Amino acid sequence: MFRAETQRAQGTDHSSRFISAASAPLRGMLFVSLLGASFPALAEPGFARLYKQQYGYAPSCNACHKDGGGTPLNPYGQQFKDAGMKLASFAAVAGRDADGDGAANDAEAKARSNPGQKTSTPERKGDWLDTASLIPREVQAAFPGVRAYLPKDALLTDADIARAKALGAELSKADENTIYIPVENQKPVGTAIIFPARHQGKVFFLLLATDRQLNVTLVRPLNARRVPAAEASTVYAGFKGIAADKLPAAQGDSLDAAITRAVKKAGTLLYVRLKNA
C-alpha cells in the first residue's frame, strides 16, 4: 500500500526535500512519489505556511510552541493567535517583543532568530532552525535509528473530505496537518502525525505512528496537561495493528470516546492523503 520511488531532483525545483534528523540536510533536493502521488512543497500547514509566506523560510515548531509541536504556545505563538492567526497578524505583532530579549518580533523573524525564544536573538540565533529541530523529538523517538524524514503537507481537498466522510470521519480544512515520513535507503518506513483531541472543551495532543502499510504501531498522549486523565487511559493499546482506514468510530462523550474520535480523524487523514484515490 505504501510505496515510494525516489530520485534526485534536477535544476532548482524544490517541490520536496528530505530532512536529516541527525546532522545537516541531505545534499541536494529529492523528489518522492508516495503511493503514486507527488509530494507538494515542504510541509507547512497553518502558522508555518503563513510564516514562510511572510518571511521567506519555514520555521520549526519552536517558533510558536514552548517545546515543539504539541506543547503549549510560547509568547509569540500566543500573540499570533490573539491577533487572529492570519497573514495580517504578523504585522499586528511586528513591533512587540514577545520573548523579552530586547528585539522586536519582526526584526527577529527577518534575522532568522526565534521571536518566541529569549535565548535566540539576531546576534545569537541558536539552533532552532537546525534540521533536528524541524522534526519533533517525539516523532524521532517513534522511529529509533531513522536519520532522515520527509515532512508532507496534509492539505485537504474537497475530494479528500468526501472520502473521509465515506470512511466515517468528519474532516475539514481546520484538520490540515503535517505528516512526518521516516525514510531509510530513500524509502518510507512509516508515518507519524501529531494531532489534537478535545474533551469537555479542553484540548490535548496525541501522536499516532504507522508502519509503511499504514497500520497503526503507536498511539500515545504528548501533552495532556489540561486533561491529565488522558495520560492514564487504556484505550491507546487497542488501536495497535489496525489499518488507518479501519479505525473504530467513537461512541458517546467519554474521554476514551474523545480519544477514539481524534485517532479516527488522524488515521483517516493519513489514509486519504497517502493512498491513491
Secondary structure, DSSP 4 states (H G I P E B T S, - for coil): ---EEEEE--TT--S---EESSSSPPSS-EEEEETTEE--SBP--HHHHHHHHHHSSPPPGGGTBSSSTTSPB-HHHHHHHHTTSSHHHHHHTTT--TT-SSS-HHHHHHTT--TT-TT--SS--TTTTSHHHHS-HHHHHHSTT--EEEEEEEPPPHHHHHHHHHTT----GGG-EEEEEEEETTEE-EEEEEEEEEETTEEEEEEEEEETT-BEEEEEEEE-TTSTHHHH-S-GGGGTT-BGGGPPPP-SSSHHHHHHHHHHHHHHHHHHHHS--
